[in-house]
Amino acid sequence: MIRLYSYWRSSAAYRVRIALNLKELEYEIVPVSLAPDVAENRQAAYRTKNPQMLIPFFEDGNVAINQSMAILEYLEEAYPEIALLPADEPLRSRVRAFCNIIACDIHPLQNLRVQRYVSTECGGDKTAWTTHWISEGCKALEAFLGDGPYAFGDRITLADALLVPQVYNARRFNVPLTDFPGIVAAAAAAAELDAFQAAAPESQPDCIH
């Protein structure tokens, strides 16, 4: 049984849930609360599994992986029947680069622990910080996009699995998206699919409305 240790509002876990659904794999969600007053990720039971104490964490038999991009790479190699990376270059590498703009350049800077540090330790404006870095990343994503309806044409790829959670986060942090119509349209098209709806934060067993 595949297990995904997840938090409903974690965009990193969200992207893995999408990939699992797109690959039509059965899996168990194990909720781990990141809420400050609960912080199950810092308790011994979870810390023993994942010393980094971040979400998500993934188990598949004797395979145990942290870091969402490593999990997605494993899924692509272990379950290739439904591929989420294009077979041909240069599109395959473009999709990877698009994913890394989100996973490496945008996501770490919008993370709540970074926002808290900017605000409490550096005396900065976390809203201005978050808006700036998400907007800068979205400029790059908009330029990278292929022809619609999805991020890279008429076939869903890993790019869509990362884009939809990133757009969700941008809206959550009230980042204006009017300058990024391509991103908005591609994310909206993908979000209509069942695999994306089932992975959405509001569809999770631990969702707090």
Steps between C-alpha positions, in 0.01 A plus 500: 500500500624845407475748785525875466553702816319817408357826625194629320641846425857397418561577134790252491268221616231630263727448197576142607130424552433622146772277356375195690148564371615557142692171513186332635682358801328398821643666807426581860509857628653530846419852625777683684390836636730797444273730699719695749291392799527132403825461299481123460793527260724591797387215721719194547284260299536702180847638569631142517377441146603836360766686700446806281147515646349625174205382292461284296650165586441195284512125556468223243603165641863535608535835324472808724558845352474860611508801261218524248717515188684183602162334555377611157817370334457166678138474385599574142764225506314239707162545331571594138174367358344847516788737432491859620820605325497530119700232323676734259752779536512794529148494647599254773769735629274804468241334722771417754627858495145634545453272801826616653408867467213420736670245725838676531442870435145581615391247758791532747457877517122491554519230765334599826809433709693742277221758527508470879876548506482805273234652723613409851879473471573753227219747568393486137165518323417137429214596267726713282765227508258227393329706231833603350646151472185330377457772239862471387461125463173536313670724245736216417219243493291713266792525258564125516143387430421301190180516300187420701273378627745362759846623594666327202230428247211259499661241727528521877857489632680544829501872422125511563539301822723778633325795337155444650624500864715805427203694364301386805772645724517824303129550557529398862758777551296750292766534231355676192501270196360736238838520326516123461201394288675194361574362844146565620344334193726194513440449871125541457491241221695245703299567816187379321636145479394244759859422604556863592166545675558192716843639597373849583551624857127525560457130407747374762391312813682746727370815330412780740244734344 
